[in-house]
Structures are given as structure tokens and as C-alpha cells.
């Protein structure tokens, strides 16, 4: 029978969920501390903990020394009550991570996709390898989130278009769900990086900000009201197609490098700048390598010109959305660091009536993978914490 508003069953479920969330964010806690934070009596808090222990969601993890009398038991969420998988899918590498319900990453692996064009088999292979690495049973997995380049249709969840991953097309999502028998979500990689920035990076706790992903390709993650803005077709953030003065408009939108802003700041443009400023021969030849060399050598001319180009796109975003914060990510943003971010902020202020703060990404490691795990954790906690016995 479904529960109804105000019934004891619903109230218990809401209290259990609130307690679990509290133990994750502030735990471990004693029974008395749990009661103080939730407003429950000691008796009710004790009954709640007993229920959660019976469901193997909570366990005693230690003791808290007090004054007179025995030490109070400390309770925490059982990390192994559920696991999730996040994946970052690139043309030349699939990175997979497994996290327990607390968010701790217990395994992270990479798989070479070369020679294989079946997305379902590739994902299963990566997941099996990650689980084996962490000693995690596949049966313990509750949610998968996959980050990939391209446009994801928000209505169907399928990849609508991806130039770099042509085998990721309509039908792949259904195949993954059948094969893995677990909820699977595909999400644009830059959107996931924005989620990671909000949870672990420079936009910690912020509900409104923009992540500018600058590298070989360009992308934009827009966070509005604490939610990722995807647009009607999933194409929000495809900033590489932004028309800019002085650059030709594309004649064929199926050519991914033909967007005006992409021509201005993409991989070929950064390589050209590096050559013009005489630093190309001293770098490793990657788009991030050019920028790292410029920062290390204090090549101010290169950094100023690159910042001025990036500011064209950042200013366009600023006058439309007026965000308080713009985060630079991707290979270029990370390599440029605060030296590049400060120059972009100054350049934007010269051409834009608002002056948003521009900072470098604060996410450590792979931001797409971290965002995929965060998104999967939200789904898994909703499942596990809302289940009734």
C-alpha cells in the first residue's frame, strides 16, 4: 500500500532520510547529537538508529568519551551499503571510478577503447575492471553516470550528436540499461565538470555560475538555481559555435572545428599563437603544453592575446547570464591558472558592463569523472535512503 501524507510510515521514512543525510554530512554522531540536530527525542532517535541498523545502513563506528557514565556510541553510515560508477568517455580513453555511498572513491581505472566500437561492451569492460580493482561486487552497484562529449537529448537521455564518438548514438542508452540492469544516465562532460566544480572546486556551494571549458574544443557548463541548464535540445553550452567578429561563420555545422569561437581559441588557434610568440618549440606540442610553457616562461604577450580571445566568449556569456563567477577549466584553463584567469577577468571588464570574477578550476583530478560520481551518488542515495522495509 502506498503511504499517504502524515502517516506514521511516511514520517518515519522522512526522519530516516534526514538522519542518513546528516550522518553523511556531519557524522559520525551519537544518539543524543542526532536528536539535537533533527529535533527528535532521545527515544525516537534511538528507535530510528535501530531501524537503520536493521537495514544495514548504519553501524557503530566508535565511541565518544563523556563525563560520568559509559562512553556514548558513535554512529555512521555503512560505506558498503551501496556503490556507484562514474565514467569519462573519450575517443582514446575510458576512465571509470567506483565510489561508496559516502562518496569515497574506492577504485579508478582506465581502459583503451582502440579496436572496439561497441559502446555497451566497452562500458561493461571498464566497469568490470574498476570493480575488480576495488574488490566491489557488481551486484552492489546502484547507479551509473557516463560523461561524454557531444549533445545529449534531455528528453530521451540518448546522445543526439557526437563527432568524436560516432558509435554513441540513439539506442546505446537502452542497450546499456539492459546489459547492466542498473539505472544508467549519459550526460555531457562539461555539465558534469560543472557539478564537480560546485561540490569540490572553485564554485563550492554556489547556485549560479558558469564553467568555461577551454581546450582543443570549447564548452560551457551553466549552473542556474543550483541546477545544470541543458536547453531545449541539450545544446546549451556549445560555445564553440558562438559567432564572433573577425571570424568566418560556419558553412557546414557538421564540421566540429568550424565554429567562429572555436576558430578563435581552439587547439589550432592556440598552436598558432604559440608559434607566433616563439614558444611552440619548447613545449610538448599539446594545447595545454603551450599554455604551461607560456606561464612558466612569463610569455606575457602570448597570455595577453589568449586572454583577449577567451574574453570574447566570456563577455558574451556575461551580458546574457550575468553570473557572479566564471570558472576556467579544460586543458587551457587549468594550464593557464590564475595568471590567465586574472587576464581574462581584466579583458572582460574592458568590453562588458558587468565584471564577473574569473577564477581557475579548483577540482583536483578528473573533473568529468568526479562530476559523474557525484551525479550517480545523488541517484543512489535517493534509491537507498527512500527504500522502506
Buried (B, 14 or more C-beta within 10 A) or exposed (E): EEEEEEEEEBEBBEBBBBBBBBBBEEBBBBBBBBBEBBEBEEEBBBBBBEBBBEBEBBBEBEEEEEEEEEEBBBBBBBBBBBBBBBBBBBEEEBBBBBBBBBBEBBBBBBBEBEEEEEBBEBBBBBBBBBBEBBEBEBEBBBBBBBBBBBBBBBEEBBBBBBEBBEBBBEEBBBBBBEBBEBBBBBBBBBBBBBBBBBBBBBBEEBEBBBBBBBBBBBBBBBBBEEEBBBEEBBBBBBBBBBEBEEBEEBEEEEEBBBBBBBBBBBBEBBBEBBEEBEBBEBBEEBBBBBBBBBBEBEBEEBBBBBBBBBBBBBBBBBEEBEBEBBBBBBBBBBBBBEBBBBBBBBBBBEBBEEEBBBBBBBBEEBBBBBBBBBBBBBBBBEEBBEEEE
